[in-house]
Amino acid sequence: MKFVCPKMKWEYNKQDKSKRRVCHCEDPCTASSCGRMFYIYPEKDLRAYPGTARGTQEWDSTYKIRVNVEKSINHFKDSFCVAGRKTQNEKTLHADLLLAGITQLITVMVADKIHKHQYIRSLKPLIA
């Protein structure tokens, strides 16, 4: 799907019998003669168009993985205090995310070594 500038008009060239887009903005937002265009690809919007039929085996296996990924992202945000940050510094955010990832990986390794797989997703019971 393509969205164009609302002030864009089609102009017909009589010499070569072709049409082209021309933007008639007073203050153009781009150097392009036809104005700014936005493209939306519905097939890449997996929430609206998941690509598999609901209730099938493929749906179940795909969305089992997706649920776990979304749980991990929420775990990152909540447990490692990335969601309610007070600083907006990009370097601090990058460092926080790296440290959160390292902490999560260490938690998985320690829980696996002591054969307590129920503690893989939570650090507090593992330390206690």
C-alpha positions as CSV (number, residue, x, y, z in Angstrom):
1,M,0.0,0.0,0.0
2,K,1.4,3.4,-0.9
3,F,0.4,6.7,0.7
4,V,1.4,10.0,-1.0
5,C,1.4,13.6,0.0
6,P,-2.2,14.9,0.0
7,K,-1.2,17.9,-2.2
8,M,0.2,15.6,-4.9
9,K,-1.5,15.8,-8.3
10,W,-1.1,13.8,-11.5
11,E,0.1,15.9,-14.4
12,Y,-0.3,14.8,-18.0
13,N,2.6,15.4,-20.5
14,K,1.1,15.8,-24.0
15,Q,4.4,15.4,-25.8
16,D,5.2,11.9,-24.7
17,K,1.6,11.1,-23.5
18,S,2.7,10.1,-20.0
19,K,1.5,11.0,-16.5
20,R,3.7,11.8,-13.5
21,R,3.1,12.8,-9.9
22,V,3.9,16.4,-8.9
23,C,3.6,17.7,-5.4
24,H,2.2,21.2,-5.0
25,C,3.3,22.0,-1.4
26,E,4.3,25.5,-0.5
27,D,7.0,24.2,1.9
28,P,8.0,20.7,0.5
29,C,9.2,18.2,3.0
30,T,11.4,16.4,0.5
31,A,13.5,17.2,-2.6
32,S,11.5,14.7,-4.6
33,S,9.2,16.3,-7.2
34,C,6.4,13.9,-6.4
35,G,6.5,14.5,-2.7
36,R,6.9,12.2,0.2
37,M,5.6,8.6,-0.1
38,F,5.0,6.0,2.6
39,Y,4.9,2.3,1.9
40,I,3.1,-0.2,4.1
41,Y,3.6,-3.9,3.5
42,P,0.6,-5.8,5.0
43,E,2.3,-9.2,4.5
44,K,5.0,-8.1,6.9
45,D,2.5,-7.0,9.7
46,L,2.4,-10.4,11.5
47,R,-0.2,-9.2,14.0
48,A,-2.7,-8.4,11.3
49,Y,-1.7,-11.0,8.8
50,P,0.0,-13.9,10.6
51,G,0.5,-15.9,7.5
52,T,-0.8,-19.2,9.0
53,A,-4.4,-20.3,9.7
54,R,-5.4,-20.2,13.3
55,G,-5.9,-23.6,14.9
56,T,-3.4,-25.5,12.7
57,Q,-0.3,-27.3,13.9
58,E,1.9,-24.6,12.3
59,W,0.0,-21.9,14.2
60,D,0.5,-23.7,17.5
61,S,4.2,-24.3,17.0
62,T,4.9,-20.7,15.8
63,Y,2.9,-19.0,18.5
64,K,4.4,-21.1,21.3
65,I,7.8,-19.6,20.3
66,R,6.3,-16.1,20.0
67,V,4.7,-16.3,23.5
68,N,8.1,-17.2,25.0
69,V,9.9,-14.4,23.1
70,E,7.4,-11.9,24.4
71,K,7.7,-13.2,27.9
72,S,11.4,-12.8,27.7
73,I,11.1,-9.3,26.5
74,N,8.7,-8.4,29.4
75,H,11.1,-10.2,31.8
76,F,13.9,-8.0,30.5
77,K,11.8,-4.8,31.0
78,D,10.4,-5.7,34.4
79,S,13.0,-7.7,36.2
80,F,16.0,-5.7,35.0
81,C,14.3,-2.2,35.4
82,V,14.7,-1.3,31.8
83,A,11.1,-0.3,31.3
84,G,10.9,2.3,34.1
85,R,14.2,4.0,33.5
86,K,14.7,7.6,34.6
87,T,17.7,8.3,32.3
88,Q,17.4,8.9,28.6
89,N,21.1,8.5,27.8
90,E,21.7,6.1,24.9
91,K,25.0,4.8,26.3
92,T,23.5,4.1,29.7
93,L,20.6,2.3,28.0
94,H,23.0,0.2,25.9
95,A,25.0,-0.7,29.0
96,D,21.9,-1.6,31.0
97,L,20.7,-3.9,28.2
98,L,24.1,-5.6,27.9
99,L,24.3,-6.1,31.7
100,A,20.7,-7.4,31.7
101,G,21.5,-9.9,29.0
102,I,24.7,-11.0,30.7
103,T,22.8,-11.5,34.0
104,Q,20.1,-13.5,32.3
105,L,22.7,-15.8,30.6
106,I,24.6,-16.3,33.9
107,T,21.2,-17.2,35.6
108,V,20.6,-19.8,32.9
109,M,24.1,-21.3,33.2
110,V,24.0,-21.5,37.0
111,A,20.5,-23.0,37.0
112,D,21.6,-25.6,34.5
113,K,24.8,-26.5,36.4
114,I,22.9,-27.1,39.6
115,H,20.1,-29.0,37.8
116,K,17.4,-26.6,39.0
117,H,15.8,-25.8,35.6
118,Q,12.7,-24.2,37.3
119,Y,14.9,-21.3,38.3
120,I,16.1,-20.4,34.8
121,R,13.8,-17.4,34.4
122,S,14.2,-15.9,37.9
123,L,17.4,-14.9,39.7
124,K,16.1,-14.3,43.2
125,P,15.2,-17.9,44.2
126,L,18.5,-19.0,42.6
127,I,20.5,-16.7,44.8
128,A,18.6,-17.5,48.0
